[in-house]
Structure formats: C-alpha cells, structure tokens
C-alpha cells in the first residue's frame, strides 16, 4: 500500500530544507545597492549650508593709523601749533578797499591730503595743502628789477622777496633769514610750526619755469627754461592745479590727484566737484583768488598766474590782494588719531 505525503507535509519539508541551507556555509548572497544617494540621504533636502547667526566673519573697517593711510581729500590737523589768519592786504589787519575786514583769528591749520608719493626723490610722503588761505600777501613787491622802469615785482620765484622788496612769497612761506637778504612780513609761516611738525616736513625739489636767463636778465624773446629750488613750503604750479597749460613749455609739475577729475577719489557730487574745479578757497570766510608759482606766458615779467580755471586770471606780483594757499610734504608715517573728530578731521599725534 502506497503512502502519500499530504500537502501540509510537503510544505513543512520544504521549509526545513530552506532553513538547513541558510544555516550552512553556502554561497554568500549580495544585494546590489542603487546608484546615487541612499534612501536615507535622499530624504535630506538639497539646501545650501547655513551658518549660525553671529559666526560669519565680518569685514574689518579700513584701518587708519598713519598719515599715509588717508585718502585723497581727507583732512588733517596738528594742534601742537597755530597760525594767525588775517584777511587784510599784505597779511595785515587793514584793507584799503574794505575797512570792515574780519578780526584776525589764531587757530591750527586744517590741511587737505592732495597727493601721496607725488614728488621724486623723497621717502614715502603725503602732500598737504591748507584748506583755508592763510592770508593775502604779495608774490614780490621789489621796485628795482632787471633795469625795467614802471613795473614792480618779479614772477621769478627764486628772487621773490630779495633786493629792495618788502614782501616776498617764498621767504614768507619758508621764514628765510633776513640776514641772507630776504624781507617778509613778521616771521613767516614756517617759523610758526612746532618742532615736531618741522621735523616731519620734507624738503622738496620743486620745478619752476621762467624767462629770466641764467645771468638774471629777462626778455620777452628769451626762451622758457626750467629750474629747480629746494623748499619746505611752496604753492602749486598751474599744471599741478590741473589747469590747461601749453605742452611745449618746460616741465613744472604734474596734476595732483586732488585736482584730477580722473582720480577715483574725485567728488561725484556735482556741487563738490564744481567747487574743486573752480579752486575755491577762503580766508576767515572771505573768498579770494590765490597764487600759483607759474609766471604768465604774456610779455610782462612780473605777472603771475592765479589758481583759476580761467587762463586769463593773473596778477601783478606786487599785488597785496592775492591769497596764499601753502603746500608741504610730510612724512607718511606721522601717527594719527584713531578716528576723525566731530568735524571729520584727523589729528596728528606726536
């Protein structure tokens, strides 16, 4: 008699066989992973990493520690010395055209940064120009010049304030010694500087042009020539003011960044740019034209250009009405206050 396994018995036998195969050291079975991220990774949203608040690195403000850190157009002051600003003619307290001139005012000079490392032959330096005119003063008011009668003064910077002159711009600015033949009002500008400021001022080789020949004679037919002087204090030339000047004349300086419309620090505000273009400057609130150190190209040896966009603006060197806006080169490592004062002016600290 044949015996048959019931369906339930067959199923149980199959399960036993499967369990036995799994328990033996048979062939390993591997499962292919899907390409790309795992399911767990795929569940994360694809977003940019976010930094915790307050942990992002903030941009440090530009550091200003020394004079050389300042930008063109910044202002600086040295309160270790002061100057008496006078609005009268000939750096005086009187004016023949206006008896009601402002009272004199003694105060420190505010300077504007107009260039950095602009002049050859100097260590790192910053060129400063006074914000205000320091007064009005002749370029030269001598009476006996070049054997020419009927004229007073000379446009020759090297000779200003010599001979029988009572006033001369070069000796006035540099406080040149009277015993050397110079005449000037009071003791001059340079003598007012503190010792610390004097020590930081760099003597500069300054280029000029003239029609006075090397023998000291002037003639309208003389060729223009270039000469240099060594100065502690001076005024800018017409090219340095950025005023158009005949290219064929000898070199007398290149435009300083402060007066260069192409410089990145030139004002974008229309009114500020216009004021700089017009070379506006005041003494005790009164606006005046002021000297360059450039003779006019006309036929008069005593005529000097004014700092003006109009090429016709000039004056006789003997005029006591023209303003003075001095320039100095200072060592770039002069230390400054950490921040400007309430007027936006940095202070030099010795």
Secondary structure, DSSP 8 states (H G I E B T S, - for coil): ------HHHHHHHHHHHHHHHHHS----------SSS-HHHHTS--------TT-S---------BGGG--TT-EEE-TT--EEE--BTTTBS--SS-S-----EEE--EEEEEEES-STT-SSEEEEEESS---B--SB--S-BTTB-S------GGGTT-TT-S-BHHHHHHT--GGGT---STT-SGGGS-HHHHHHB--EEEEEEESB-TTS-B-TTS--EEEEEEESSB---TTTTT----TTS-------GGG-TTSTTS--SHHHHHHHHTT--EETTEE--BEEEEE-SSS-TTEEEESSSSTT-EEETT-S--B---EEEEETT-BB-SS--TTSEEEB--
